Amino acid sequence: MEDVEKHYMSLVPRAVPITSNLAMVMLRRLQV
């Protein structure tokens, strides 16, 4: 289980910018 936890912990910092970018794109589409 430790390997799995390390895997997810390494993915979290990568997923945050992706989700934030998607949120910005959706907000821009709503504004337009």
C-alpha positions as YAML, in Angstrom:
chain: A
units: angstrom
residues:
- id: 1
  name: MET
  ca: [0.00, 0.00, 0.00]
- id: 2
  name: GLU
  ca: [2.93, 2.33, 0.56]
- id: 3
  name: ASP
  ca: [3.83, 2.26, -3.14]
- id: 4
  name: VAL
  ca: [0.26, 3.14, -4.05]
- id: 5
  name: GLU
  ca: [0.23, 6.06, -1.62]
- id: 6
  name: LYS
  ca: [3.50, 7.39, -3.03]
- id: 7
  name: HIS
  ca: [2.09, 7.03, -6.55]
- id: 8
  name: TYR
  ca: [-1.02, 9.09, -5.72]
- id: 9
  name: MET
  ca: [0.99, 11.65, -3.76]
- id: 10
  name: SER
  ca: [3.16, 12.18, -6.85]
- id: 11
  name: LEU
  ca: [0.07, 12.51, -9.05]
- id: 12
  name: VAL
  ca: [-1.68, 15.07, -6.84]
- id: 13
  name: PRO
  ca: [0.66, 18.01, -7.66]
- id: 14
  name: ARG
  ca: [0.26, 17.17, -11.36]
- id: 15
  name: ALA
  ca: [-3.54, 16.92, -11.23]
- id: 16
  name: VAL
  ca: [-4.05, 20.22, -9.40]
- id: 17
  name: PRO
  ca: [-2.86, 22.50, -12.27]
- id: 18
  name: ILE
  ca: [-4.85, 20.40, -14.76]
- id: 19
  name: THR
  ca: [-8.10, 20.71, -12.83]
- id: 20
  name: SER
  ca: [-7.52, 24.42, -12.23]
- id: 21
  name: ASN
  ca: [-6.89, 24.96, -15.95]
- id: 22
  name: LEU
  ca: [-10.09, 23.09, -16.83]
- id: 23
  name: ALA
  ca: [-12.01, 25.25, -14.37]
- id: 24
  name: MET
  ca: [-10.62, 28.43, -15.95]
- id: 25
  name: VAL
  ca: [-11.58, 27.19, -19.42]
- id: 26
  name: MET
  ca: [-15.13, 26.46, -18.30]
- id: 27
  name: LEU
  ca: [-15.41, 29.91, -16.68]
- id: 28
  name: ARG
  ca: [-14.16, 31.59, -19.87]
- id: 29
  name: ARG
  ca: [-16.71, 29.69, -21.96]
- id: 30
  name: LEU
  ca: [-19.50, 30.78, -19.61]
- id: 31
  name: GLN
  ca: [-18.38, 34.41, -19.78]
- id: 32
  name: VAL
  ca: [-18.37, 34.30, -23.61]
...
